[in-house]
Amino acid sequence: MARRPAAPAAGPKRAPARPSRLSSRGFSRLVALGLVGFAVIVATAGDERRSEAADLGASIANEAPWTYPATLLGPGPGVLGMIMVLHRSYDAVIVGGGHNGLVSAAYLARAGRRVLVLERLGRTGGAAISAPAFPGVDARLSRYSYLVSLLPRKIVDDLGLRFDLRKRSVSSYTPTERRGRDTGLLVTRDAGRTRESFARLTGSEREFAAWQDFYGKAAHVAERVFPTLTAPLPTEDELRERVGDDRIWGMFFQQTLGETIEQTFTDDLVRGVVLTDGLIGTFTSAWAEDLRQNRCFLYHVIGGGTGDWDVPVGGMGALTDELARAAREAGAEILTGHEVTAIATDGQRAEVTYQHEQRTATVDAGHVLVNASPEALADLLGQERPEPAEGAQLKVNMLLKRLPRLRDTGVDPREAFAGTFHVTESFEQLEAAYAEAAAGRLPSQPPSEIYCHSLSDPSILGEALAREGYQTLTLFGLHTPARLFDGSGDEKARLLAATVAQLDRYLAEPLADCLATDGDGAPCMEAKTPVDLERDLRLPGGNIFHRDLSWPFRTDAATGRWGVETGHPNVLLCGAGAVRGGGVSGIPGHNAAMAVLEARPGVGPRT
Ligand SMILES: Cc1cc2nc3c(=O)[nH]c(=O)nc-3n(C[C@H](O)[C@H](O)[C@H](O)COP(=O)(O)OP(=O)(O)OC[C@H]3O[C@@H](n4cnc5c(N)ncnc54)[C@H](O)[C@@H]3O)c2cc1C
């Protein structure tokens, strides 16, 4: 069942609209800025530092300082979106308008804080967006992230987001060949069908029983751990006590995922399907002693207390658009095309320097919330960078004229592609691909997983494409670390060809025959390596989580109350790089906002 956002009942009260605050300060004049054709009200006088609005205003009319109310410029990111910083001083300046930065902005603005979001790109959303990826094609794909699991219902309700998720009827399908016959493992919401599929593949009831038991234990952890992610960070002992079962704790938190899987399952393909959740965006082995595969696995099975990965209706951009709307309606100012270049702080107040169209300006902030990566944060503060993060995935977006037929005739492609379609992801294949990449070569048989959004939600396709049966495909390849790409494009082309060849092994017709073409006649296929992601999105090393995922409890490296703290009391991380960040969750955005509200509870809603 799709989650339906409820009315904005819970959570902080909405702040009154901004104009009353501005008018209470008294606007001195209304001036028409002919160049951009909008109205400007001159407010404030006497601030010492110059804002960007002041600079531009002065250059146009030789008068300063200038500010104007957001409401005059319209609510949305369209033609009349905000283009200049309105004030010299903010309660919170947020560096980056990714979905987490927007969550922080919405919470803080609803609590009456004066909030400014500065985003370097020409749009908000970071890696959570929908975009027309192919020229002349009426389809808005979730260009980067594509499924939602970790977004707490609480955030949707608190912020009054009008955003729907749709459940997938099929969890996964994994094609394979057994005894010379094309077959596969189908995991659906129907336990009877899933049992049959396990029995047909493995020849016994054992593996399905193990599967049920294993995911029952994962659900036990999920129900207990997920609600803690939006509360102050527990200690390890507190979380362990909450889980309340030392055997289960040991399986997921102490021994390597490889050991747990080996002790639980016997079939190599079943083992691989389980292991993949420990490897998404995480370059490691099932046996790694640092347990980063366990941490990655944990975040992939606890979302919503169920571990379900749901389809964002309208694509991932629908979430970001709603977050931006919620933040703006609460009074936050969101500026795109504004890159923050430095943060200076004395622990009480901070000065944020940013660039916009070759102009440099500063703004004053009580708190600075950084949605950019921990590496970027270090650069902004002029501090030493943390250990570099590295991404290791290939993302491919496709539009098809039709879904390809499968060699395994026992399953309809509309079912197989509705869930996660695993390719070359048996346990041994995954380990072999890791070993090759760790030795400095791109995997010769690259593992990947594929999913068709439009089967669950055709609304991302234009009417004509939907009517004619076009479908989108998203492919997420594993074990392709950034260090293996030199930027020439050759490795990318080779990797893409090898990845498609793996998929073709299980198709009754080549994928290429099914690809749609764009307005220029080129196949609708867009591939992004970690290097591309670093360039496009500033993901450090292309790491989709900004850095390795963390345990959801206090550790030596994470000692703060909310897991968002830095060495400076008024500078916080509010993005994926915070403890309990990573993925489309809004959790670090929520937690950073809570940390601000706790630190400065006295600042009430502005009137
Ligand atoms: C290919 C891919 C597939 C993924 N699939 C999924 C998925 O299906 N489900 C899921 O849950 N997660 C997925 N993820 C991970 C998820 O998208 C990210 O972890 C999440 O979007 C991080 O959100 P964020 O807001 O913290 O950071 P980001 O989305 O990285 O946003 C940070 C923002 O800060 C801006 N910024 C950076 N530096 C500055 C600066 N100096 N000044 C101003 N602005 C700045 C950036 O431009 C960006 O907009 C995927 C990621 C990728 C790349």
Ligand as a Chemical Component Dictionary entry (heavy atoms), coordinates in Angstrom:
data_LIG
# 
_chem_comp.id                   LIG 
_chem_comp.type                 NON-POLYMER 
_chem_comp.pdbx_formal_charge   0 
_chem_comp.three_letter_code    LIG 
# 
loop_
_chem_comp_atom.comp_id 
_chem_comp_atom.atom_id 
_chem_comp_atom.alt_atom_id 
_chem_comp_atom.type_symbol 
_chem_comp_atom.charge 
_chem_comp_atom.model_Cartn_x 
_chem_comp_atom.model_Cartn_y 
_chem_comp_atom.model_Cartn_z 
_chem_comp_atom.pdbx_ordinal 
LIG C1  C1  C 0 23.341 7.091  -8.639 1  
LIG C2  C2  C 0 22.769 7.157  -7.256 2  
LIG C3  C3  C 0 21.748 6.300  -6.899 3  
LIG C4  C4  C 0 21.229 6.343  -5.602 4  
LIG N1  N1  N 0 20.144 5.558  -5.298 5  
LIG C5  C5  C 0 19.532 5.741  -4.109 6  
LIG C6  C6  C 0 18.265 5.158  -3.866 7  
LIG O1  O1  O 0 17.654 4.549  -4.740 8  
LIG N2  N2  N 0 17.715 5.337  -2.639 9  
LIG C7  C7  C 0 18.339 6.055  -1.650 10 
LIG O2  O2  O 0 17.806 6.153  -0.537 11 
LIG N3  N3  N 0 19.538 6.651  -1.879 12 
LIG C8  C8  C 0 20.123 6.535  -3.088 13 
LIG N4  N4  N 0 21.272 7.213  -3.355 14 
LIG C9  C9  C 0 21.922 7.978  -2.278 15 
LIG C10 C10 C 0 21.216 9.295  -2.028 16 
LIG O3  O3  O 0 20.794 9.876  -3.231 17 
LIG C11 C11 C 0 22.141 10.273 -1.305 18 
LIG O4  O4  O 0 22.756 9.651  -0.210 19 
LIG C12 C12 C 0 21.332 11.477 -0.857 20 
LIG O5  O5  O 0 20.713 12.091 -1.963 21 
LIG C13 C13 C 0 22.193 12.464 -0.109 22 
LIG O6  O6  O 0 21.393 13.595 0.137  23 
LIG P1  P1  P 0 21.992 14.914 0.745  24 
LIG O7  O7  O 0 20.910 15.931 0.693  25 
LIG O8  O8  O 0 22.595 14.627 2.055  26 
LIG O9  O9  O 0 23.204 15.302 -0.212 27 
LIG P2  P2  P 0 23.249 15.628 -1.771 28 
LIG O10 O10 O 0 22.107 15.022 -2.487 29 
LIG O11 O11 O 0 24.620 15.243 -2.218 30 
LIG O12 O12 O 0 23.088 17.209 -1.825 31 
LIG C14 C14 C 0 24.130 18.061 -1.394 32 
LIG C15 C15 C 0 23.898 19.402 -2.046 33 
LIG O13 O13 O 0 24.887 20.321 -1.609 34 
LIG C16 C16 C 0 25.283 21.113 -2.728 35 
LIG N5  N5  N 0 26.595 21.686 -2.447 36 
LIG C17 C17 C 0 27.775 21.025 -2.312 37 
LIG N6  N6  N 0 28.762 21.894 -2.046 38 
LIG C18 C18 C 0 28.201 23.131 -2.020 39 
LIG C19 C19 C 0 28.708 24.434 -1.796 40 
LIG N7  N7  N 0 30.005 24.656 -1.554 41 
LIG N8  N8  N 0 27.846 25.487 -1.846 42 
LIG C20 C20 C 0 26.538 25.302 -2.073 43 
LIG N9  N9  N 0 26.002 24.074 -2.322 44 
LIG C21 C21 C 0 26.831 23.009 -2.276 45 
LIG C22 C22 C 0 25.275 20.121 -3.865 46 
LIG O14 O14 O 0 25.232 20.758 -5.128 47 
LIG C23 C23 C 0 24.016 19.330 -3.554 48 
LIG O15 O15 O 0 22.874 19.903 -4.140 49 
LIG C24 C24 C 0 21.774 7.227  -4.654 50 
LIG C25 C25 C 0 22.769 8.113  -5.023 51 
LIG C26 C26 C 0 23.264 8.096  -6.311 52 
LIG C27 C27 C 0 24.322 9.068  -6.708 53 
# 
loop_
_chem_comp_bond.comp_id 
_chem_comp_bond.atom_id_1 
_chem_comp_bond.atom_id_2 
_chem_comp_bond.value_order 
_chem_comp_bond.pdbx_ordinal 
LIG C1  C2  SING 1  
LIG C2  C3  SING 2  
LIG C2  C26 DOUB 3  
LIG C3  C4  DOUB 4  
LIG C4  N1  SING 5  
LIG C4  C24 SING 6  
LIG N1  C5  DOUB 7  
LIG C5  C6  SING 8  
LIG C5  C8  SING 9  
LIG C6  O1  DOUB 10 
LIG C6  N2  SING 11 
LIG N2  C7  SING 12 
LIG C7  O2  DOUB 13 
LIG C7  N3  SING 14 
LIG N3  C8  DOUB 15 
LIG C8  N4  SING 16 
LIG N4  C9  SING 17 
LIG N4  C24 SING 18 
LIG C9  C10 SING 19 
LIG C10 O3  SING 20 
LIG C10 C11 SING 21 
LIG C11 O4  SING 22 
LIG C11 C12 SING 23 
LIG C12 O5  SING 24 
LIG C12 C13 SING 25 
LIG C13 O6  SING 26 
LIG O6  P1  SING 27 
LIG P1  O7  DOUB 28 
LIG P1  O8  SING 29 
LIG P1  O9  SING 30 
LIG O9  P2  SING 31 
LIG P2  O10 DOUB 32 
LIG P2  O11 SING 33 
LIG P2  O12 SING 34 
LIG O12 C14 SING 35 
LIG C14 C15 SING 36 
LIG C15 O13 SING 37 
LIG C15 C23 SING 38 
LIG O13 C16 SING 39 
LIG C16 N5  SING 40 
LIG C16 C22 SING 41 
LIG N5  C17 SING 42 
LIG N5  C21 SING 43 
LIG C17 N6  DOUB 44 
LIG N6  C18 SING 45 
LIG C18 C19 SING 46 
LIG C18 C21 DOUB 47 
LIG C19 N7  SING 48 
LIG C19 N8  DOUB 49 
LIG N8  C20 SING 50 
LIG C20 N9  DOUB 51 
LIG N9  C21 SING 52 
LIG C22 O14 SING 53 
LIG C22 C23 SING 54 
LIG C23 O15 SING 55 
LIG C24 C25 DOUB 56 
LIG C25 C26 SING 57 
LIG C26 C27 SING 58 
# 
